[in-house]
Amino acid sequence: MDIKQIDALLAENPGLKQAKIRVDTKTQKASVIDVIKWVTGQTSSNSQNTFRRLGADLGAGCTQLRINGKGRLTPVADAPTLVEIIWELPGKAAKRFRRQSAHWVCRILGGDLRLAQEIEKRYLETSQDAKTFFLQNADQGPALGDDHERKLALRERELALERQAMEIEAMRAQNNLKMAESKLKMAEAEERRVAVYQKKSEMEKAILEDVKETFETWNLDERDQAWLKDVVRISNKRKLTQMLGTDPEGEKAPDMPERPRETISIPLVCAQLGLRAKGQESRIGKLMVRLWRQKHGKGPGDNPMKRRSIYQGREILVNSYFEDDRDIMEAAIQHVLGN
């Protein structure tokens, strides 16, 4: 839009002749403030305030420059942007502009063929400069609309991506919260389990100590004392295995030792066989040791477990034999007493 085109526009519209709208000859853009003053009748200061309140979308189509290199920086815009600004302005003049636009839109959408006659008549009456001005505006309109649609679609995609990112972040935060709650519950359950095992361990330890003190008051032989020590040791090891899932060496906890079997003696077996030792206990005992070593695969230095016994009124240590050794004891007795 140049000076000639502006003059032609004023010539075709006598109502605009009193308006003073500055146009920059280099950029072919007109002053936004001047247009607002013309439509609303406001002062320059109030027109600037009105422009600031129009919004960022309209302000984005304007630029700041010194018109024709003179005066202060002022916002300028092309013809389509100026029309958009007029459409958004307050005041009676803007209302008339919108009403007149609505009138023309309805006639166009309604298919009023008289518009063709009016357009042809106006075309014949309009100067060449005015025709050029309107044709330029008509060419810029669709391009501006296409650009607006493109920007709108781009903004919609950006908003969709932002919403998607917010949803993903919310889901991630919710999952982190659930994981934290699960870990907390597991930690609390583990603390309760350890507390129960500790309490149980203390009770079992107290019971074992009581049993140990009770047995210590009895007159136990070496065999029963060894059995009792094994019971206490394995009980403690089993308790530790239950708490940790395995024993310190990574092996399965051993089974509890069985209570020692009943012991047998040479006088007892002789009586059961209907025989009398007749002072041959020493010979029977020596033969019994040899047979015991053969039966159990022991070496010359291995001897049966000792126990305390009373012999001829005094306490002595004798070899201990169990019920499963009855066969070799009977054989030793019959061999010695049969000769």
C-alpha positions as CSV (number, residue, x, y, z in Angstrom):
1,M,0.0,0.0,0.0
2,D,1.7,3.2,-1.2
3,I,0.8,6.9,-1.1
4,K,-1.0,6.8,-4.4
5,Q,-3.1,3.8,-3.3
6,I,-4.0,5.5,0.0
7,D,-5.0,8.7,-1.9
8,A,-7.1,6.5,-4.3
9,L,-8.8,4.8,-1.3
10,L,-9.6,8.2,0.2
11,A,-11.0,9.3,-3.1
12,E,-13.3,6.3,-3.4
13,N,-14.4,6.8,0.3
14,P,-15.1,10.4,1.0
15,G,-15.8,9.6,4.7
16,L,-12.1,8.8,5.1
17,K,-10.8,12.1,3.8
18,Q,-10.7,13.7,7.2
19,A,-8.6,10.7,8.6
20,K,-4.9,11.2,8.8
21,I,-3.2,7.8,8.6
22,R,0.6,7.7,8.2
23,V,2.1,5.1,5.8
24,D,5.7,4.1,5.7
25,T,6.8,4.3,2.0
26,K,9.5,1.6,2.4
27,T,7.6,-1.1,4.1
28,Q,4.1,-0.1,2.8
29,K,2.7,-0.5,6.3
30,A,0.3,2.0,8.0
31,S,0.2,3.3,11.6
32,V,-1.9,1.2,13.9
33,I,-2.4,4.1,16.3
34,D,-3.7,6.4,13.5
35,V,-6.2,3.7,12.5
36,I,-7.4,3.3,16.1
37,K,-7.8,7.0,16.5
38,W,-9.8,7.2,13.3
39,V,-12.2,4.4,14.3
40,T,-12.7,5.2,18.0
41,G,-12.1,8.9,18.0
42,Q,-9.7,8.5,20.9
43,T,-6.5,10.5,21.6
44,S,-3.1,9.2,20.8
45,S,-2.5,8.2,24.4
46,N,-5.8,6.4,24.8
47,S,-5.3,4.7,21.4
48,Q,-2.0,3.3,22.5
49,N,-3.6,1.9,25.7
50,T,-6.3,0.4,23.5
51,F,-3.7,-1.2,21.3
52,R,-1.9,-2.8,24.3
53,R,-5.2,-4.4,25.4
54,L,-5.9,-6.0,22.0
55,G,-3.9,-9.2,22.8
56,A,-0.6,-10.8,21.8
57,D,-2.1,-12.5,18.7
58,L,-2.9,-9.2,17.0
59,G,0.3,-7.6,18.4
60,A,2.4,-10.3,16.8
61,G,1.3,-9.1,13.3
62,C,2.6,-5.6,14.0
63,T,6.2,-4.2,13.9
64,Q,7.8,-1.1,15.5
65,L,9.5,1.5,13.3
66,R,9.9,5.2,12.7
67,I,7.5,6.0,9.8
68,N,9.5,7.3,6.9
69,G,12.4,7.7,9.3
70,K,10.7,10.4,11.4
71,G,9.3,10.7,14.9
72,R,9.2,8.0,17.5
73,L,8.9,4.2,17.2
74,T,5.2,3.4,16.5
75,P,3.4,0.1,15.7
76,V,2.6,-0.4,12.0
77,A,0.8,-3.2,10.1
78,D,-0.3,-4.3,6.7
79,A,-3.9,-3.9,5.4
80,P,-5.2,-7.4,6.5
81,T,-3.9,-6.9,10.0
82,L,-5.4,-3.4,10.2
83,V,-8.8,-4.9,9.3
84,E,-8.4,-7.5,12.1
85,I,-7.6,-4.7,14.5
86,I,-10.6,-2.7,13.5
87,W,-12.8,-5.8,14.0
88,E,-11.6,-6.1,17.6
89,L,-11.8,-2.4,18.5
90,P,-14.4,-1.0,20.9
91,G,-16.7,1.9,20.0
92,K,-19.6,2.7,17.7
93,A,-17.5,2.9,14.6
94,A,-16.2,-0.6,15.1
95,K,-19.7,-1.8,15.7
96,R,-20.9,-0.3,12.4
97,F,-17.9,-2.0,10.7
98,R,-18.9,-5.4,12.1
99,R,-22.5,-4.9,11.3
100,Q,-21.7,-3.9,7.7
101,S,-19.3,-6.9,7.4
102,A,-22.1,-9.2,8.7
103,H,-24.4,-7.7,6.1
104,W,-22.0,-8.5,3.3
105,V,-21.2,-12.0,4.6
106,C,-24.9,-12.9,4.7
107,R,-25.4,-11.7,1.1
108,I,-22.4,-13.7,-0.1
109,L,-23.5,-16.9,1.7
110,G,-27.1,-16.4,0.6
111,G,-26.0,-16.2,-3.0
112,D,-27.3,-12.7,-3.7
113,L,-26.6,-12.3,-7.5
114,R,-27.0,-8.5,-7.2
115,L,-23.5,-8.5,-5.7
116,A,-22.1,-9.3,-9.1
117,Q,-23.8,-6.2,-10.6
118,E,-22.6,-4.0,-7.7
119,I,-19.0,-5.4,-8.0
120,E,-19.0,-4.8,-11.8
121,K,-20.3,-1.3,-11.3
122,R,-17.8,-0.5,-8.6
123,Y,-15.0,-2.0,-10.8
124,L,-15.9,0.4,-13.6
125,E,-16.0,3.4,-11.3
126,T,-12.9,2.6,-9.3
127,S,-9.5,4.1,-10.3
128,Q,-6.6,1.8,-11.3
129,D,-4.7,2.6,-8.1
130,A,-7.7,1.7,-5.9
131,K,-8.1,-1.5,-7.9
132,T,-4.4,-2.4,-7.3
133,F,-4.8,-1.7,-3.6
134,F,-7.9,-4.0,-3.2
135,L,-6.4,-6.7,-5.3
136,Q,-3.2,-6.7,-3.2
137,N,-5.4,-7.1,-0.1
138,A,-7.4,-9.9,-1.7
139,D,-4.2,-11.7,-2.5
140,Q,-2.9,-11.4,1.0
141,G,-6.0,-12.6,2.7
142,P,-5.9,-16.3,1.8
143,A,-2.2,-16.5,2.5
144,L,-2.8,-14.9,5.9
145,G,-5.6,-17.4,6.6
146,D,-3.4,-20.3,5.5
147,D,-0.6,-19.1,7.8
148,H,-3.1,-18.7,10.7
149,E,-4.4,-22.2,10.2
150,R,-0.9,-23.6,10.1
151,K,0.0,-21.8,13.3
152,L,-3.2,-22.9,15.0
153,A,-2.5,-26.5,14.0
154,L,1.0,-26.2,15.3
155,R,-0.1,-24.8,18.6
156,E,-2.7,-27.6,19.0
157,R,0.0,-30.2,18.4
158,E,2.3,-28.4,21.0
159,L,-0.6,-28.4,23.5
160,A,-1.3,-32.1,22.9
161,L,2.4,-32.9,23.4
162,E,2.4,-30.9,26.6
163,R,-0.7,-32.7,27.9
164,Q,0.9,-36.0,27.0
165,A,4.1,-35.1,28.8
166,M,2.1,-34.0,31.9
167,E,0.1,-37.3,31.9
168,I,3.4,-39.3,31.6
169,E,4.9,-37.3,34.4
170,A,1.8,-37.9,36.6
171,M,1.9,-41.6,35.9
172,R,5.6,-41.8,36.7
173,A,5.1,-39.9,40.0
174,Q,2.2,-42.3,40.8
175,N,4.3,-45.3,40.1
176,N,7.2,-43.9,42.2
177,L,4.7,-43.4,45.0
178,K,3.4,-46.9,44.8
179,M,7.0,-48.3,44.7
180,A,7.9,-46.3,47.8
181,E,4.8,-47.5,49.6
182,S,5.6,-51.1,48.7
183,K,9.2,-50.8,49.9
184,L,8.0,-49.2,53.1
185,K,5.5,-52.0,53.7
186,M,8.3,-54.6,53.0
187,A,10.6,-52.9,55.4
188,E,8.0,-52.8,58.1
189,A,7.2,-56.5,57.6
190,E,10.9,-57.4,57.7
191,E,11.3,-55.4,61.0
192,R,8.3,-57.2,62.5
193,R,9.7,-60.6,61.4
194,V,13.1,-59.9,62.9
195,A,11.5,-58.7,66.1
196,V,9.5,-61.9,66.4
197,Y,12.6,-64.0,65.7
198,Q,14.6,-62.1,68.2
199,K,11.9,-62.5,70.9
200,K,11.6,-66.2,70.1
201,S,15.4,-66.5,70.2
202,E,15.6,-64.9,73.6
203,M,12.9,-67.3,74.9
204,E,14.6,-70.4,73.5
205,K,18.0,-69.2,74.8
206,A,16.5,-68.8,78.3
207,I,14.9,-72.2,78.1
208,L,18.2,-73.8,77.0
209,E,20.0,-72.1,79.8
210,D,17.5,-73.4,82.3
211,V,17.8,-76.9,80.9
212,K,21.6,-76.7,81.0
213,E,21.6,-75.5,84.6
214,T,19.2,-78.3,85.5
215,F,21.4,-81.0,83.9
216,E,24.5,-79.6,85.6
217,T,23.0,-80.2,89.0
218,W,22.6,-83.9,88.0
219,N,25.5,-86.4,88.3
220,L,25.8,-87.2,84.5
221,D,28.5,-89.4,83.0
222,E,30.7,-88.2,80.1
223,R,28.4,-89.7,77.4
224,D,25.3,-87.9,78.6
225,Q,27.2,-84.6,79.0
226,A,28.4,-84.9,75.3
227,W,24.9,-85.6,74.2
228,L,23.6,-82.5,76.1
229,K,26.2,-80.3,74.5
230,D,25.3,-81.5,71.1
231,V,21.6,-80.7,71.8
232,V,22.4,-77.2,72.9
233,R,24.8,-76.5,70.0
234,I,22.4,-77.8,67.3
235,S,19.4,-76.1,68.8
236,N,21.3,-72.7,68.5
237,K,22.4,-73.5,65.0
238,R,18.9,-74.4,63.9
239,K,17.6,-71.2,65.4
240,L,20.1,-69.2,63.4
241,T,19.3,-71.1,60.3
242,Q,15.6,-70.2,60.6
243,M,16.4,-66.5,61.0
244,L,18.9,-66.2,58.1
245,G,17.5,-69.0,55.9
246,T,20.9,-70.9,56.0
247,D,23.6,-71.5,58.6
248,P,26.8,-69.4,58.6
249,E,28.7,-72.0,56.6
250,G,25.9,-72.2,54.0
251,E,25.1,-75.8,54.9
252,K,21.8,-77.3,56.0
253,A,21.3,-77.3,59.7
254,P,22.1,-80.8,61.1
255,D,19.4,-83.0,62.6
256,M,19.0,-83.2,66.3
257,P,21.0,-86.0,67.8
258,E,19.0,-88.9,69.2
259,R,19.0,-89.6,72.9
260,P,21.8,-92.1,73.7
261,R,20.7,-95.7,73.6
262,E,20.6,-97.8,76.7
263,T,24.0,-99.2,77.7
264,I,24.8,-102.8,78.4
265,S,27.4,-104.3,80.7
266,I,29.2,-107.6,80.9
267,P,27.5,-108.6,84.3
268,L,24.1,-107.8,82.8
269,V,24.5,-109.8,79.6
270,C,26.0,-112.7,81.6
271,A,23.0,-112.8,83.8
272,Q,20.7,-112.6,80.8
273,L,22.6,-115.6,79.3
274,G,22.4,-117.5,82.6
275,L,26.2,-117.4,83.1
276,R,28.5,-116.1,85.7
277,A,31.7,-114.1,84.9
278,K,33.7,-115.8,87.7
279,G,36.3,-113.0,87.7
280,Q,36.8,-113.2,83.9
281,E,35.5,-109.6,83.3
282,S,38.9,-108.4,82.3
283,R,39.5,-111.1,79.7
284,I,35.9,-110.6,78.3
285,G,36.6,-106.8,78.2
286,K,39.8,-107.1,76.3
287,L,38.2,-109.4,73.7
288,M,35.2,-107.1,73.5
289,V,37.5,-104.2,72.6
290,R,39.0,-106.1,69.7
291,L,35.5,-107.2,68.5
292,W,34.2,-103.6,68.8
293,R,37.1,-102.3,66.6
294,Q,36.4,-104.9,64.0
295,K,32.7,-104.3,63.9
296,H,32.9,-100.5,63.7
297,G,36.1,-100.3,61.5
298,K,38.2,-98.6,64.2
299,G,42.0,-98.6,64.5
300,P,44.3,-99.9,67.2
301,G,44.3,-96.6,69.0
302,D,40.5,-96.2,69.1
303,N,38.6,-97.2,72.2
304,P,34.9,-97.1,73.2
305,M,33.6,-94.1,75.2
306,K,34.2,-94.3,78.9
307,R,31.7,-94.1,81.7
308,R,31.8,-94.2,85.4
309,S,30.9,-97.5,87.2
310,I,31.2,-99.1,90.7
311,Y,33.4,-102.2,90.9
312,Q,34.1,-103.9,94.2
313,G,32.9,-100.8,96.1
314,R,35.0,-98.2,94.2
315,E,34.3,-96.0,91.3
316,I,36.2,-96.8,88.1
317,L,36.1,-95.8,84.4
318,V,34.8,-98.6,82.1
319,N,34.1,-98.9,78.4
320,S,30.5,-98.0,77.3
321,Y,28.7,-100.4,75.0
322,F,25.2,-100.0,73.7
323,E,22.4,-102.3,72.8
324,D,23.5,-102.7,69.2
325,D,26.8,-104.2,70.5
326,R,25.0,-107.0,72.3
327,D,25.9,-109.5,69.6
328,I,29.6,-109.0,70.0
329,M,29.4,-108.9,73.8
330,E,27.5,-112.3,73.8
331,A,30.1,-113.7,71.5
332,A,32.9,-112.5,73.7
333,I,31.3,-113.9,76.9
334,Q,30.6,-117.3,75.4
335,H,34.1,-117.5,73.9
336,V,35.8,-116.7,77.3
337,L,33.5,-118.6,79.6
338,G,33.1,-121.5,77.2
339,N,36.9,-122.2,77.2
